[in-house]
Amino acid sequence: MDMYIETSKFKTKSGKIYSSTLLRQSYREGKKVKKRTIANLSKCSPDEIEAIKLALKHKLDLANLGSFDESVKCQEGLSVGAVWTVLEVAKRLGIVNALGSSRDGKLALWQVIARVIDQGSRLSAVRLANTHAMASAIGIEKGFNEDALYQNLAWLNDNQERIEQKLFKLRKEQSSNLFLYDVTSSYLEGDKNELADWGYNRDKKKGKKQIVVGLLCDDEGEPISTEIFKGNTSDLTTFYSQIEKAKKRFGCEKVTFVGDRGMIKRTQIKALEENGFQYITAISKKEIETLIKKDHIQLEFFSKELYEVELDGVRYILRKNPRRAEELDQNRVRKRAAIKKLILDRNQYLEEHPKAKVETAVKTVNAKIKKLKVDGHLSLETEERTLVLKLSEEKLKEESRLDGCYIIKTDLKQSEADKQVAHDRYKDLAFVESAFRTSKSTLELRPVHVRTAESTHGHVFVVMMAYMIMKNLDMLWKEIDTTVAEGLKSLSTLTTIEVTLNDQTKFEKVPEPRAQNRALLGAAGVSIPKIIPRNDAHVATKKQTRKSAKKT
């Protein structure tokens, strides 16, 4: 008679799937082989079932198994906590499904997960796979090196539209018909990138070419699509492709675009109208002054409370931010103090050096005044060899009268969005600004090291998906007062225990997490299996580290 363990799954009429684990015995009655159930092991833990399997396997030589120390070997395995958590969140967000189960899809998934756990190059992502249970979690069967990840960036570029469409379709029912859009720039290392060019550098990196990055988000700041443009592309020019995406790629019939004052102008509004879309934007200081001159609005309309004016079917929502007005005033005071200090230094120098030219000192101070952009109300005069700063109170009053004042412009009807809603939706552009800050600093969007346009698009797309995960984790861990970086650092310490039985049977056991990690996993709603399947996919870098290179 032979005993064995049998595991089976069955589906009920309601669709629920149950599994049972039974200890069975086969025996012979005459010429027939029959089976019977000895025990129901369904409530046993995986570890207990493995132990029973081991005992059955060695039932004839249990005495020869030796002591526990001789038969069972344990050693530290790979980190599992962080990679499993990020993977589970990626599944919920639809990223795993959108990338697909192909080898390229799984390599792209690892690039996204690696970017969340520990930012860096494709080389560092490969090295990270040697410390985290990446292959087991994702199910990559064949190893890879950094070249495979660089090639994978091109695959991401080729499949970006398809992936973004899948991600959009998954949450289309939950999102509103409102898109937030903004752009930023990201500087480059070197000048060989195919999209590199000179432009308005938001990173304040002198002597560095750049690319322009556009990000389209839903009303909650969740990224929908990202797009790369040449470094000299204007904000206005990038907007047209966003309209086309909404219309053709995402199949939207009614959408309201929200963009800042430099994004949505007359021609962009016309393009929106032609596609049946609407807008919320703001107008420039010059446009505000024009409205005042034409007596369409008055300076008295600006206050802490919202005030609305409608002209030719377009609504203008006015407000004055007292805090911003105070900031601008204090900023002028600081600039004036800096100029006064420079004048004091120059006057002292002129006094101590009789041969020094007054014209040179005047040129230096005027350059400072122009650089600080206060030449509208400040001017420099000379009295013999002394420099004197002159302040025009009248010009200062004129210059500061619109401090903190802004106007939001929209073609939405009152029934579609009252003035408070329209105002708040414009302020939601802060979501996109936050995404840029996190992507450029924490997720290391910049500096861009790749050269081809395809790799650049792939790199930025990876960062966008990584931001989606990080944003979600930040929300989940906010209640336990833990940052994403702190949480992932702690979870990275949760490693498997690699168990070897009699130098043959191998499996990876996950120990019970300590209290801190239990709290993190619980808040994220992540459950890590007790036993992790082994995966011996060979992941290695082509490039040697300095230390290993010296040894060879």
C-alpha positions, 0 to 999 in steps of 0.5 A: 500500500502506498500513501501520497498527498493529493491536491485538487481544485473545484469550482462551485455554481456561484463561481467560487474556487476551493482547493482541498489537500488530502492524504490518500492511500492506494491499495489492491483488492484482487486485481483492482487498485482502489484509493481511500482518504486517510486524512483531510490536510486542507487546514494544514500550513504549506510548511506542514504539508511539505514536511509530510511529503518529505516523510512519505518520500523517505518512509523506508529510511527515516532513520538514515535522514540524520539530525535536523542540522545534517539534513536541513540547510538554511541560508539567507535568500533574496529580498522579497518584501519591497518587490512583492509590495510594488508588484501587487500595487502595479497589478491593482493599477493595471500596469501588469496587465497593460504591459502583458506577459511577454518577455519584453512586458516582464522586462519593462515591468522590472524596469518600473519596479526597480525605478520605484525601489532604487532609482538608477541606470539600466545597469543598476536595475540589473544589479538590483535583480541580484538582491531582490526576488525579481525573477520569482515575483515576476516570473522571468525564466530567462536571464538578462543583462543591461543590454536587454533593458536598453533594447526594452526601452525601444519596445516600450516606445513602440508599444506606448500607445497600446499600453496607455490605451489599456491603462486608460480603459481600465479606469475610464469608468471612474475618471471624469471628463477633465484632463490636466496638462502641463510641461517641464524640461529635463536636462541632458548629460552630453549633447548626443541625444536625438531630441536634445536642443536649447530651450527655456531651462526649468532645471536652471542648468547652464550649458546643458541641452534639454528635452521637453516633457508633457504630462497628461493627467486625470482630475485626480492627478493620475497620469494618463499619458506622457510625451517627449518633445525636442528641447526647443519646443514651445508649451503651446505647440505641445498642446495640439497632440494632447487634443488628438490623443483625447479624441482619437486614442482615448475616444473622448467625446466631451473633455475639459482641458485645464492648462496654465496661462502659457498653455491655452491661448487663442489658437489652442481654444479654437482647436478645442472648439473644433473638437467639441472640447472645453477649457479652463485656463488663466490669463496673463497680467497684460491681458488683465490690464487690457480688460481693465482699460476697456472697463470690462473689469475694475480693480475693486473686483479683486478680493479674497472672495471670488468674483465673476464676469461674463463676456461674449460667452466666456467667464472670467473668475477674479481673485486676489491672493493676499499671501502672494501679494505680501510675498511679492512685496517682501521680494521687492524689499529684499531686492532693494536691500541687495542693490543698496548693499552693492551701491554702498560697496561701490561708493566705498570703493570709489572713495578709497580709489580716486582714480576709479571710474564712476562709469564702471560702478554705474554699469555694475549697479545698473546691470544688477537692477536689470537682472533683478527686474526692478528697473521699472521703479528703481533708477540710479543717479550720480552726485559727483562720485557718489551713486544714489538709488532713486525709488519712484513711488508712483511707478511702484504703486502702478507696478504692484497694483495687481500683486496677487491678482489673477483671473481664471478663464473658461467656456464652461457654463455655470450649470457645468461648473460654478465659479468655485469649481472652475477655480478649484479645477484650475488649482488642481494643476498642482497635481501635475507639478507635484508629479514633475517634482517627484519624477525629476528628483525622487525617480530620477527622470533627470539627467537623461543619459540615453541617446536615441529618441526611442530610448528617451521615450521609453525611459520617461514612460518607465518613470511615469508608471513608477510615479503611478505606483509611488503615488498610490503607496504614498496614499496607502502609507500616509495613515501610518506616517511613513514615506514611500522611501522609508517603507520600501527600505524597511520592506527590503530587509524582509528576505526569504530563507533558502531551505535545502533538504538533503542537498536535493529538495530546495524551496524559499520560505518567507519568515513572519515579518517583524511588526514594522513590516507587518504594519506596512504590508497591512496598510498596503493590503499586500499578502506575501505567500509563505513559500516562494517558487525558486527561480534560477534565471541568470541575471548579470551585468556585462560591465564589471565593477571596479573592484571585480575588474581589478581582480581579473 
